[in-house]
Amino acid sequence: MRFNTMFFLLILSCLGLALAQTTYEDCCFKYVKTMSRRTQRHAVEYRKQVVDGGCNIPAVIFTMKRGLELCADPKEKWVRALIKKIQHKKTKKH
């Protein structure tokens, strides 16, 4: 009886650890280096990723018309320009 209880607790604790380690955040782990002007036209919104928890790099995540998300370095000049374009489009609509 003791062996069964110990075995059950061991399996339960291993399962708990495995589930805890497989929770992924929606993080970027690398950047796209460039984005063509044609691709940039399909960017409809963006959000900023800050360094905390599982996210280890700062990034700007662009969402495209069809839902694809691309990560870019917020220090890049083209990234800042694209953010301004998206903000301008949103203010024109409202």
Secondary structure as UniProt FT lines:
FT   HELIX           2..21
FT   HELIX           37..40
FT   TURN            41..42
FT   STRAND          43..49
FT   TURN            53..54
FT   STRAND          59..64
FT   TURN            65..66
FT   STRAND          69..72
FT   TURN            74..75
FT   HELIX           77..93
//
